Amino acid sequence: MIHYRFADKEIDALLKHLTIIMDTREKSSMHIIEYFKQKDIPMKLQKLDTGDYSFMIPSNEDTQKLGITRDLYFNSYVERKNSVDEICGNLQKDTQQAFINELIRSQGSKFVIFVEDPHFDRNLAQGNYRSRYDPKALRGRLDSLQAKYNFEIRPVEKDMMGHVILHRFLYQARYYLKNGVF
């Protein structure tokens, strides 16, 4: 396997072409799309098997000069949830297997669930959600899933979601390009 390490100037040039991939099934995402439009971040709609968002650097005239002769996809994904209620819904008996399958598919990648609730931990601990799921049991279930499938859950304010997704991917790409990890 060949590993390329790029210089800082080359990385800066490549990152100007970073493109956010949004899953075609992603819903209620206008606030995120608007953020990317305001920042002139290219987006691509594509079916993702894991998560709602990922990123790539396309091969084009500029990137080919730096050795990117075909589209470069990164193994990093963001799943967006709108609340504790949505996570509880994913853990119901009839929908739990689909959620577990997504976690299984995420193995070997960088995977994070961003929850659009800045008070996620407090709401979880105090049972501020519609499900009858006991708060201790729900916390235990989520913590054990995170340990087993090696992912993280992070609360994010809704109006910051686009910013957080973009910067997560920008700095992951920077790291990967600098260290030849892709």
C-alpha positions as CSV (number, residue, x, y, z in Angstrom):
1,M,0.0,0.0,0.0
2,I,1.3,3.4,-0.9
3,H,1.0,6.2,1.7
4,Y,1.3,9.8,0.6
5,R,2.2,12.6,3.0
6,F,1.4,16.1,1.9
7,A,3.1,19.3,2.9
8,D,1.1,22.0,4.6
9,K,0.7,24.1,1.5
10,E,-0.5,21.1,-0.5
11,I,-2.9,20.2,2.3
12,D,-4.4,23.7,2.3
13,A,-4.9,23.4,-1.5
14,L,-6.5,20.0,-1.2
15,L,-8.8,21.1,1.6
16,K,-10.3,23.8,-0.6
17,H,-11.9,20.9,-2.5
18,L,-13.2,19.0,0.5
19,T,-16.7,17.9,-0.3
20,I,-19.3,16.9,2.2
21,I,-21.3,13.8,1.3
22,M,-24.9,13.8,2.6
23,D,-26.9,10.6,2.6
24,T,-29.9,10.8,0.3
25,R,-32.2,9.6,3.1
26,E,-31.2,12.4,5.5
27,K,-34.2,14.5,6.7
28,S,-34.7,17.8,8.4
29,S,-31.3,19.0,7.4
30,M,-32.0,22.5,5.8
31,H,-30.1,24.2,8.6
32,I,-27.0,22.2,7.8
33,I,-27.3,22.6,4.1
34,E,-27.7,26.4,4.5
35,Y,-24.6,26.5,6.6
36,F,-22.5,24.7,4.0
37,K,-23.9,27.0,1.3
38,Q,-23.0,30.1,3.3
39,K,-19.5,28.7,3.6
40,D,-19.2,27.7,0.0
41,I,-18.6,24.1,1.0
42,P,-19.3,21.7,-1.9
43,M,-21.9,19.0,-1.2
44,K,-22.7,15.7,-2.8
45,L,-25.9,13.7,-2.3
46,Q,-25.1,10.0,-2.2
47,K,-26.5,6.9,-0.5
48,L,-24.3,6.2,2.5
49,D,-24.4,2.7,4.1
50,T,-23.2,4.2,7.4
51,G,-24.2,7.6,8.9
52,D,-25.8,10.7,7.5
53,Y,-22.6,12.5,6.5
54,S,-19.1,11.8,5.3
55,F,-16.5,13.6,3.1
56,M,-14.2,13.2,0.2
57,I,-11.8,15.1,-2.0
58,P,-12.6,14.9,-5.7
59,S,-10.1,14.3,-8.4
60,N,-10.1,17.4,-10.6
61,E,-7.6,19.6,-12.4
62,D,-6.3,21.2,-9.2
63,T,-6.1,18.0,-7.1
64,Q,-4.6,16.0,-9.9
65,K,-1.5,18.3,-9.8
66,L,-1.0,17.0,-6.3
67,G,-1.4,13.3,-7.1
68,I,-5.1,12.8,-6.5
69,T,-5.9,10.9,-9.7
70,R,-9.2,9.6,-8.5
71,D,-11.8,10.7,-6.0
72,L,-10.5,10.2,-2.4
73,Y,-13.1,9.0,0.1
74,F,-12.5,9.0,3.8
75,N,-13.7,6.4,6.3
76,S,-15.3,8.8,8.7
77,Y,-19.1,9.2,9.3
78,V,-21.4,11.4,11.3
79,E,-24.9,10.2,12.3
80,R,-27.2,13.0,13.3
81,K,-30.0,12.5,15.8
82,N,-32.4,15.2,16.9
83,S,-32.9,14.2,20.5
84,V,-32.8,11.6,23.2
85,D,-36.3,10.6,22.0
86,E,-34.9,9.6,18.6
87,I,-32.2,7.5,20.2
88,C,-34.8,5.8,22.4
89,G,-36.9,5.1,19.3
90,N,-33.8,3.5,17.7
91,L,-33.5,1.2,20.7
92,Q,-37.1,-0.1,20.6
93,K,-37.4,-3.8,20.0
94,D,-38.8,-3.4,16.4
95,T,-36.1,-0.9,15.3
96,Q,-33.1,-1.8,17.5
97,Q,-31.6,-4.3,15.0
98,A,-31.4,-1.6,12.2
99,F,-29.5,0.7,14.7
100,I,-27.2,-2.2,15.7
101,N,-26.6,-3.1,12.1
102,E,-25.5,0.5,11.4
103,L,-23.1,0.3,14.4
104,I,-21.7,-3.0,13.0
105,R,-21.2,-1.4,9.5
106,S,-19.3,1.5,11.2
107,Q,-16.6,-0.8,12.6
108,G,-13.2,0.2,11.4
109,S,-14.2,3.8,10.7
110,K,-14.4,7.0,12.7
111,F,-18.0,7.2,13.7
112,V,-19.8,9.7,15.9
113,I,-23.4,10.4,16.7
114,F,-24.2,14.1,17.1
115,V,-27.4,14.7,19.0
116,E,-29.1,18.1,18.4
117,D,-29.6,18.7,22.1
118,P,-27.1,20.7,24.2
119,H,-28.7,19.2,27.3
120,F,-28.5,15.6,26.1
121,D,-26.7,14.3,29.2
122,R,-29.0,16.1,31.6
123,N,-32.1,15.0,29.8
124,L,-30.8,11.5,29.7
125,A,-30.0,11.4,33.4
126,Q,-33.3,13.0,34.5
127,G,-35.5,11.0,32.2
128,N,-36.6,14.1,30.2
129,Y,-37.8,12.1,27.2
130,R,-41.0,10.4,26.1
131,S,-39.9,6.8,26.3
132,R,-40.5,4.7,29.4
133,Y,-36.9,3.6,29.2
134,D,-35.4,3.9,32.7
135,P,-32.7,6.6,32.7
136,K,-30.0,4.3,34.4
137,A,-30.8,1.5,32.0
138,L,-30.7,3.8,28.9
139,R,-27.4,5.3,30.0
140,G,-26.0,1.8,30.6
141,R,-27.3,0.6,27.2
142,L,-25.7,3.6,25.4
143,D,-22.4,3.3,27.3
144,S,-22.2,-0.4,26.6
145,L,-22.9,0.1,22.9
146,Q,-20.2,2.8,22.7
147,A,-17.7,0.5,24.3
148,K,-18.7,-2.5,22.1
149,Y,-18.8,-0.6,18.8
150,N,-16.2,2.1,19.4
151,F,-18.1,5.2,18.7
152,E,-19.0,8.4,20.6
153,I,-22.1,10.4,21.2
154,R,-21.8,14.1,21.4
155,P,-24.4,16.7,22.1
156,V,-24.4,19.7,19.7
157,E,-26.6,22.8,19.5
158,K,-28.8,22.6,16.5
159,D,-27.6,25.9,15.0
160,M,-24.0,24.7,15.4
161,M,-24.5,21.3,13.7
162,G,-23.2,22.3,10.2
163,H,-20.1,24.0,11.8
164,V,-19.3,21.0,14.0
165,I,-19.7,18.5,11.1
166,L,-17.5,20.7,8.8
167,H,-14.7,21.2,11.2
168,R,-14.7,17.6,12.3
169,F,-14.1,16.6,8.7
170,L,-11.7,19.4,7.9
171,Y,-9.4,18.5,10.8
172,Q,-9.7,14.7,10.2
173,A,-8.8,15.3,6.5
174,R,-5.8,17.5,7.5
175,Y,-4.6,14.8,9.9
176,Y,-5.0,12.0,7.4
177,L,-3.3,14.0,4.6
178,K,-0.4,15.0,6.8
179,N,0.2,11.5,8.1
180,G,-0.6,9.4,5.0
181,V,-3.6,7.7,6.8
182,F,-6.2,7.1,4.1
